[in-house]
Amino acid sequence: LEQIAPFAFDRIAENADIYSNAEIVWAQQEPKNMGPYAYCLPRIMTATREMNGVEKRPRYVGRQVSAAPATGMSKTHQLEFQQILEGVFGKDESETSD
């Protein structure tokens, strides 16, 4: 999504239909209770259900619920960021040790 308001119901439904076997993933760096996830989740489900007849719930990838928007610790931030990347793109097999 490039913008969340006005919400692109038609574009979500169109892409979900074109890539009907693909998983919908919502990724954000903000904690789950911050950022646009809570706003977009029901709208994505409505777009796929009402326009395509098959409701799809996006898989959330991001930081867990938190009272603060950032950890304040660079090592923790880097670990969380790496987990987000792996959650979206998968684990980089070239970095595993033998």
Residue pairs with C-beta under 8 A, 6 or more apart in sequence:
1 8
1 12
1 40
2 8
4 36
4 39
4 40
7 40
7 43
7 47
9 43
9 46
9 47
9 50
9 51
10 47
10 51
12 43
12 44
12 47
12 48
13 47
13 48
13 50
13 51
13 52
16 22
16 24
16 47
16 48
16 52
16 56
17 51
17 52
20 54
23 59
24 44
24 48
24 56
24 57
24 58
24 59
25 58
25 59
25 61
25 87
25 88
26 37
26 40
26 41
26 44
26 58
26 59
26 60
26 61
26 62
27 61
27 62
27 84
27 87
27 88
28 35
28 36
28 37
28 61
28 62
29 35
29 62
29 63
29 81
29 84
30 37
30 62
30 63
30 69
31 62
31 63
31 64
31 65
31 66
31 68
31 69
32 38
32 60
32 62
32 63
32 64
32 65
32 66
33 65
33 66
34 66
34 69
35 62
37 60
37 62
40 58
41 57
41 58
44 56
44 57
44 58
45 55
45 56
45 57
48 54
48 55
48 56
49 55
61 84
61 87
61 88
62 84
62 87
63 80
63 84
70 77
71 77
71 80
86 92
